[in-house]
């Protein structure tokens, strides 16, 4: 018996519930890129870490810079309550997207994180926005 099979796989109904829960709070770089490229943008993409200068240097096209520390009810009031937000940060070594997602969820907002963040975007060879300023 291998280490892989030493612990039996979950029954399919448990696996379905688990993966549905994960996918309800996560998306990935490829899916975000596809939505942006196809014009099927039914979410607001938030770059939730860094200074304005680091955002200008490197961010995903169409993202808004809204550091997680600045997320509050007053700031989010500019969007309808049912707006889906997709938060991303620097990458797997950063928890800024999780912090932003938690704040947004506590405000009653639909939210997902883009797993991989900027690191995942680069790893997939996707283009960053042109440097501003």
C-alpha positions in Angstrom: 0.0 0.0 0.0 1.4 3.4 -1.0 1.4 6.5 1.1 -1.2 7.8 -1.3 -3.7 5.1 -0.6 -2.9 4.5 3.1 -5.7 6.8 4.0 -8.8 5.8 2.0 -10.3 8.4 -0.3 -13.4 10.1 0.9 -16.7 8.8 -0.4 -17.8 10.7 -3.5 -20.6 12.7 -1.7 -18.0 14.0 0.8 -15.6 14.8 -2.0 -18.3 16.7 -3.9 -19.2 18.8 -0.9 -15.6 19.5 -0.2 -14.7 20.6 -3.7 -17.9 22.6 -4.1 -17.0 24.5 -0.9 -13.5 25.2 -2.1 -14.6 26.4 -5.5 -17.2 28.7 -3.9 -14.3 30.7 -2.3 -11.5 30.2 -4.8 -10.8 30.8 -8.4 -7.5 30.6 -10.3 -5.4 32.7 -12.6 -6.4 30.8 -15.7 -10.1 31.3 -15.0 -9.6 35.0 -14.3 -7.6 35.5 -17.5 -10.2 33.7 -19.5 -13.0 35.9 -18.1 -11.0 39.0 -18.8 -10.1 37.9 -22.3 -13.6 36.9 -23.2 -15.2 40.0 -21.8 -17.2 37.9 -19.3 -16.2 40.0 -16.4 -18.9 39.6 -13.8 -16.6 40.4 -10.9 -14.4 43.2 -9.6 -10.8 42.2 -9.4 -9.0 43.6 -6.4 -5.2 44.0 -6.0 -5.2 44.0 -2.2 -1.6 44.5 -1.1 1.3 46.9 -1.7 1.8 50.6 -2.2 0.4 52.6 -5.1 3.9 52.4 -6.7 4.2 48.6 -6.5 0.7 48.4 -8.0 1.8 50.7 -10.9 4.8 48.6 -11.5 3.0 45.2 -11.6 -0.6 44.3 -11.5 -3.2 42.3 -13.4 -4.9 44.2 -16.2 -8.2 45.7 -15.1 -7.5 45.3 -11.4 -8.3 48.0 -8.9 -5.8 48.7 -6.1 -7.6 48.5 -2.8 -5.3 47.3 0.0 -7.1 45.1 2.4 -6.4 47.5 5.3 -8.7 50.1 3.4 -11.6 47.8 2.9 -14.6 48.9 5.0 -18.4 49.4 4.5 -18.0 53.0 3.4 -15.5 52.1 0.7 -17.5 49.2 -0.6 -20.7 51.1 -0.8 -19.8 52.2 -4.3 -20.7 48.7 -5.6 -24.1 46.9 -5.4 -24.4 44.5 -2.6 -24.4 41.4 -4.9 -21.1 42.4 -6.6 -18.6 39.5 -6.7 -15.1 40.5 -5.6 -12.0 38.5 -6.6 -9.0 39.4 -4.4 -5.4 38.6 -5.1 -2.1 39.4 -3.5 1.6 38.7 -4.2 1.3 34.9 -4.2 1.4 31.8 -2.0 3.6 33.4 0.5 1.1 36.3 1.1 -2.1 36.2 3.0 -3.4 39.6 1.9 -6.1 38.0 -0.3 -7.3 36.0 2.6 -7.4 39.1 4.8 -9.4 41.0 2.2 -11.7 38.1 1.6 -12.5 37.8 5.3 -13.2 41.5 5.5 -15.5 41.4 2.5 -17.3 38.3 3.7 -17.8 40.0 7.1 -19.4 42.9 5.2 -21.8 40.5 3.6 -20.1 40.7 0.2 -19.6 37.7 -2.2 -15.9 37.1 -2.5 -13.4 34.6 -3.9 -9.6 34.7 -3.8 -7.5 34.1 -6.9 -5.1 31.4 -5.8 -1.5 31.9 -6.8 -1.8 35.7 -6.9 0.9 37.6 -8.9 3.2 34.6 -8.7 0.7 32.3 -10.2 -0.1 34.8 -12.9 3.5 35.0 -13.8 4.0 31.2 -13.6 1.2 30.8 -16.2 2.9 33.3 -18.6 0.1 35.8 -18.4 0.7 39.4 -19.2 0.7 42.1 -16.6 -0.7 45.6 -17.2 1.6 48.1 -18.8 3.5 50.1 -16.3 1.8 53.4 -15.5 3.5 56.7 -14.9 
